[in-house]
Amino acid sequence: LGEFMRRAVKSGKLGSSDIVLVGDVVDVKTQVVAGQKYIITVRLGITSDSECKAKSENRFVSANVCSDTKSLGLHKVEVVSQPWMNVKYLFGEFEDVEGPELKALWDGAN
């Protein structure tokens, strides 16, 4: 989530009043590569709802306490863990599965 926020802010496409709405992790798949590859499916969104913003911390809010569920979508992100390397995590593809499109926020900061 921290990487998503970093990229969203850097892309300039995340408004100053926007916060990241975090839902449940739906699925995690792993694959052995040069390290461990995780494909994480998560409910995620962006909201500027003032009620949700009041309950947020560091621009993140749980979907459990935010009523703006229409902003939640289903998204996949790939992460490769290589703990022996200087850069321990490599962030790969981000996919919009359903709902609001967030891929532009991810890709805009590469």
N, C-alpha and C positions, 0 to 999 in steps of 0.2 A: 504494500500500500504506500509505503514511503517513496518507492521508486515511481509509482504512478503519480503521486502528488508532485514530486520533483519535476517530472517530465511535463505535467499539465501546467505548472507555473511557468516553466522555462519556455513552453510553446507560446505563451501569451494568450492562450485560448480559454484559460480559467479566469473568470471574472473575480474582481477583488471581493465581491460579496458572496461568491460561490464556496461551498464546502463539499467534501466528498462524502457521499452517503454509502455506508458499508453494510451489506447484507451478509447472508450466510455463505460459507464455502460449500458449494454443491457437490464437487467431485475433485479428487486429486489422483492423477496417474503418474507413475514414475517409470523411468527407463534408464538403464545403465548406458552411459556414453563415456566420454572422457570426463568422468564425474557422475553426478546424479542429475538427471533431467526431470523436472516436475512440470506437469501441465495442470494448472489450477483453474478450475471453473468456479467463478464467484459472482454473487449478485453485487452490483456496484452502480453508483449513479452520481450525479451532480445535482445539488439543490441550492437555491438561494432563499428557501423558506425561512422566515424569521424565527418561527418557533423551533425549527430544527437547529438553526444557527445558534440559538441561545443554549442548546443542549450539547453543542459541539466542543471538542477539545483539539487544539492544534489543527483546525479546519477539517476534522473528521467527526462524523456522527454515526452512531449505530442505527440501523433501520428499525431496531427494537424500540427506539424512543422517538423516532421521527415519523410523522404521519404522511410524508410526501412519497409514498411508495410508488406512485406513477413514474417517478424519476429513476426507479431501479431497473436495471437490465441485467442480462446474463452475459458474462464475458469470460474469455479464456486468456491466460497469460502463461508463457513458457519461461522457466527459470532453470539455469544450470548451475549447480553447486560444485565448486572445485576448491575445497578447503585448503589444499596445498599450494594454491596460487596466490599471488599478491592481490589480485582482484578475485575475490572468493565467489562472487555471484555474477553470472552473465544473464542479462534479461533479453529474451528473444521476442517472438511474435506476440502480439496482442490481437485478439479477435473479438469482434462484436457478434455474439450468438443471437441475441434477441433484445429488443427494447432500444433505448436511447443509444446513439452512436458515440462512443468514447475513443475509438481508435485514433482519431485525428489529434486528440490531446496527447496520446502515447507517442505517435509517430512525429508530431510536430517539433519535438525537442531532441531528435537524434543527433 
